[in-house]
Amino acid sequence: MRKGCAAVSSSCVENGLAPKSAADFAFLLHGFHFLKDEGVMAIILRHGVLFRGGAEESIRTKLLNDGQIDTYQFRREEKRYSRRVGMEEISFVR
């Protein structure tokens, strides 16, 4: 199991560091970082998190090339907090 990261270290950014403006992507990487070997993680985020460019695109490409994104499922728009929001469910494996 990986140790916690009080400060940013190379072990914390094995897949890259999300931009400060992308808290949802940082949350995804945080959960993935603490995933045990041979573990599985599922996360539900707003639609579009995996389709952004820039630093997030290079991190996504690395996760895909390493075979760590197992499943992606788009969930149609549903009414959440008085507005329609599309969601995506992503499963990761180590």
GINORUR-V375311 format. One record per residue. N is the residue number from 1. RES is the residue in one small letter. SS is DSSP state (H for helix, E for strand, C for the rest). PHI is phi in whole degrees, -180 to 180 (999 if undefined). OMEGA is omega in whole degrees, 0 to 359 (none if undefined). Layout:
# GINORUR-V375311
N;RES;SS;PHI;OMEGA
N;RES;SS;PHI;OMEGA
This chain:
# GINORUR-V375311
1;m;C;999;182
2;r;C;-81;180
3;k;C;-78;178
4;g;C;-66;183
5;c;C;-120;177
6;a;C;-72;176
7;a;C;-127;181
8;v;C;-69;177
9;s;C;-129;183
10;s;C;-64;180
11;s;C;-71;181
12;c;C;-81;185
13;v;C;-116;181
14;e;C;-59;178
15;n;C;-106;181
16;g;C;121;182
17;l;C;-115;181
18;a;C;-69;176
19;p;C;-62;181
20;k;C;-60;181
21;s;C;-80;184
22;a;C;-119;182
23;a;H;-63;180
24;d;H;-65;179
25;f;H;-71;177
26;a;H;-64;178
27;f;H;-62;178
28;l;H;-60;181
29;l;H;-67;178
30;h;H;-62;178
31;g;H;-62;180
32;f;H;-66;180
33;h;H;-61;183
34;f;C;-89;178
35;l;C;-71;179
36;k;C;-68;174
37;d;C;-58;183
38;e;C;63;178
39;g;C;-90;178
40;v;E;-129;179
41;m;E;-131;174
42;a;E;-121;182
43;i;E;-143;178
44;i;E;-115;182
45;l;E;-132;175
46;r;E;-63;180
47;h;C;-61;176
48;g;C;109;182
49;v;H;-60;181
50;l;H;-86;184
51;f;H;-116;180
52;r;C;-81;179
53;g;C;-97;177
54;g;C;69;182
55;a;H;-61;181
56;e;H;-66;179
57;e;H;-65;180
58;s;H;-68;177
59;i;H;-67;179
60;r;H;-59;180
61;t;H;-60;178
62;k;H;-64;179
63;l;H;-61;179
64;l;H;-68;181
65;n;H;-65;179
66;d;C;-83;179
67;g;C;72;184
68;q;C;-93;172
69;i;E;-91;185
70;d;E;-89;185
71;t;E;-140;174
72;y;E;-130;179
73;q;E;-137;176
74;f;E;-85;176
75;r;E;-106;184
76;r;E;-57;182
77;e;E;-62;176
78;e;E;-130;180
79;k;E;-78;178
80;r;E;-130;178
81;y;C;51;175
82;s;C;66;172
83;r;E;-146;183
84;r;E;-88;184
85;v;E;-133;173
86;g;E;-86;182
87;m;E;-124;173
88;e;E;-130;179
89;e;E;-110;184
90;i;E;-126;176
91;s;E;-112;179
92;f;E;-120;176
93;v;E;-131;174
94;r;C;-112;none
